[in-house]
């Protein structure tokens, strides 16, 4: 995908999740990885953007296309900040490795991750888990009892998050 000036259109895929909270009048969307948004290019492209533009952020506005009735839900012109999506290089964790390399149901998995600054106190409060969930091949892993609000990885260093295959 060619994205001049990083003005990209991302087509959602099956693994994207939209969870509505209609009682609150909100739509919660689990964003795909920045590499997927940029068309499957390596993470180094994000770093290259930072170096070339002296800007660590990728920003765009979200709209939802409903293909069933051929409509698009976009933000109100005066509330565009509510639909602003921002990826910041310093807050984008980097996955280094997954061990073991062959995984079976209920097997323990170790994710070697550099969280960058995503675990800092000014980013998440002490009572929040460092991740909401981890997916492996489209299936959520089971981190109950393994990852909780006390789990923190060292910033700008590779740490390990342990979980179980399957949900």
LINHUDA-V409475 format. One record per pair of residues at least 12 apart in sequence whose ideal C-beta (glycine too) atoms are under 7 Angstrom apart, sorted by the first residue. I is the first residue (numbers start at 1). J is the second residue. Records with the same first field share a line. If there is no record, write none. Layout:
# LINHUDA-V409475
I = J / J
This chain:
# LINHUDA-V409475
1 = 38 / 39
3 = 38 / 39
6 = 49 / 58
8 = 37 / 38 / 60
10 = 37
15 = 135 / 138
16 = 30 / 32
17 = 30
29 = 62
31 = 85
34 = 46 / 58 / 87 / 92
43 = 94
46 = 89
47 = 89
50 = 89
56 = 88 / 89 / 90
57 = 86 / 87 / 88
58 = 87
59 = 84 / 85 / 86
60 = 85
61 = 75 / 80 / 83 / 84
62 = 83 / 85
90 = 116 / 117
91 = 116 / 117 / 118 / 123
92 = 116
93 = 113 / 114 / 115 / 116 / 118
94 = 113 / 114 / 116
95 = 111 / 113
96 = 112 / 113 / 114 / 158
97 = 112
98 = 111
103 = 136 / 165
104 = 165
105 = 165 / 166
106 = 164 / 165 / 166
107 = 164 / 165
108 = 162 / 164
109 = 136 / 141 / 163 / 164 / 165
110 = 160 / 162
111 = 134 / 160 / 161
112 = 158 / 160
113 = 153 / 158 / 159 / 161
114 = 156 / 157 / 158
115 = 153 / 155 / 159
116 = 155 / 156
117 = 155
119 = 152 / 153 / 155
120 = 155
126 = 149
127 = 149
128 = 149
129 = 147 / 148 / 149 / 151
130 = 147 / 151 / 152 / 153
131 = 147 / 161
134 = 163
136 = 165
139 = 166 / 167
140 = 167
141 = 163 / 164 / 165 / 167
142 = 163 / 164 / 166 / 167
143 = 163
146 = 162 / 163
147 = 161 / 163
